[in-house]
Amino acid sequence: MKFSQLFLIFLLIGITGGYKILYYIPRFCKSHVNFNGKIADVLAAAGHDVVVYQPIVDETMKETGSHVKTVRYYFKAKNESLKVDGTLGSQQGLVWKNEGLKKMKEMLDEMFNLKYAVCKDVIHDEENLSKLKAENFDLGIAELFESCGYGVFELLGIKKIVVTHSGAVNGGFAWFLGIPSPFSILAHFPQKMTFFQRVQNYIFSLIEMPLFEGLLLKSVSEAVKEKLPNFDVMSVIRNSAMVFVNSDEFVDYITPATPKLVFIGGLGQVKPKPLAPEYQAIFNSSKKGVIFFSFGTFVQTSSMPENIKNAFLEAFEEFPDINFIWKYDNDEDQIAKNLKNVFTSKWLPQNEILEHEKLLAFISHGGMNSVTEAATKGVPMICIPIFGQVKPKPLAPEYQAIFNSSKDGVIFFSFGTFVQTSSMPENIKNAFLEAFEEFPDINFIWKYDNDEDEIAKNLKNVFTAKWLPQNEILEHEKLLAFISHGGMNSVTEAATKGVPMICIPIFGDQPHDAQMMKDRGVAVIVQKDDITKKSIVAAINEILSNQNFKQNAKRLSRMIKAKPMTAEERVVKFTEFVAEFGDSGAFQSAGQHLSFLQLHSLDVIAFLIAVVSFAIFLTFLIVYCLVRKLCSKFIMFTHPKQD
């Protein structure tokens, strides 16, 4: 038999041995798309036939999430009536303010209406659904955040389902899966809470669950039930065979779990590429190193209030020997033009920057991706809470030059793709610029989403760009820190690369992620309502002066890399297990069938309190009656009646 025939036989064997997997990944919110796209790539690279059904929600977003050519796509054209820009849109300015529950409700209502409209379009996409049904898929995968996918699977008759979750295991998520999770463990505050923090945490957790359900389930249920009246999305999620969580067990808090939870934080970490010359120059020119400032893709630092921007700039100015690299999403806003040590850019090679040996710290919003990435790369963090990984490539010459020009190192500043730093209030932008100016020997690379805004044109140590090779920047040995909003992707990436972080959490799970990294000893937190030159300078100085941040970040990175089973291996093996066996029932928690009262035994506690109270009352009553009777007899004995 000829070699070509043998090769064909082995090829056919490999093809027939793989599973056919449908992945529901709407094109909305880049960090979520990238996270799920990495899972699709890993499965496709393992020989499985992966098909992505992608409704286009944000047409300004060009990325599909996947980079493996064998992944096939079915696209659903955007509904032109939906006004979506892929970020917070008109709400960008609100993330820098504490507007209270009313504004939060407005944002949630806007998201609810968007999800309902998108899901309604998807459920009635007869053309694509009929084609997908003919594919006869073995397995369906969709993110909890995009639960309309479970309705699609129901329409297509797909019974074996894997749920993904791009965030950490919080109270609402655990409740979804029926995992007994005491509020005292799944906390929104530091692990060591005061009594009143415990009270706040308990109240917040009670509010979180209905919000979680309303945002993720109710809108989808209403849309799907127009076609499937008996569809119960909660039941589908709870009965899923496996759940992939974008968190690393060495980074996240210890939480109650079931065997169906598979931690895949740090997925897609690969060898970094050399930094581009312009970034290497920033590292080389810094005397003491570099601090990286980035809030990921969701939180745009250009949308910060001006006082907060100024606080950062004034703080950076206090460290003239440190270069700051700020991911600033408005290239037109030359926010750091007067600071020689602050470098802004809309796009930055974060992966390579976090790998640089001269990186001192990572200022971040504390998102899980940023936290995990910093932990993996061993980089200390300064986290400012606001609310997936790729192989680092060699840095482009222009970025490598930034690293090379820094005397002390480089600091990377990025708030991701969702929060635009160009929308920051001017005082916040100036705070960053003034802070960066304090570190002339450190170069700052800032992901700034407006190229026309020459915000840092007067600062020689601040480089801004709309797009930055984040993976490569985070890999650079001269990277000192990563300033981030603390999104899960940024956290994961920083943790993997061992980069300290300065976290500025904006919203969502970012405060949790930032606090988590702080408790791991690799991050400093700056609250978004406390962004001043002084607070930014103090955070940077804390990262630079305390070597424990760097040491802890590097140790965490080594731990993540030394795990017996990589995130990629977990994804492939557990997906194949589900494709073969489906929901075996072995991994399901009995708690998923219990009500809130039953899950937390509140009815039992109430019953026992009632029984004990009744017993105490009965005992008191008996004692009272006995004492009264004895007293009456004593009175009769001591005072006999006179005839």
PyMOL commands that set and color helices and strands:
alter all, ss='L'
color gray80, all
select helices_A, chain A and resi 3-17+30-45+89-96+101-123+126-133+144-146+148-156+171-177+195-224+233-238+277-285+306-316+350-354+368-376+397-405+426-436+470-474+488-497+510-519+528-530+533-545+547-561+567-581+590-593+596-599+602-638
alter helices_A, ss='H'
color red, helices_A
select strands_A, chain A and resi 20-24+49-55+72-76+139-143+161-165+242-245+261-263+289-293+300-301+322-329+332-334+342-348+359-364+366-367+381-383+409-413+419-421+442-448+453-455+462-469+479-484+486-487+501-503+523-525
alter strands_A, ss='S'
color yellow, strands_A
deselect
rebuild
show_as cartoon
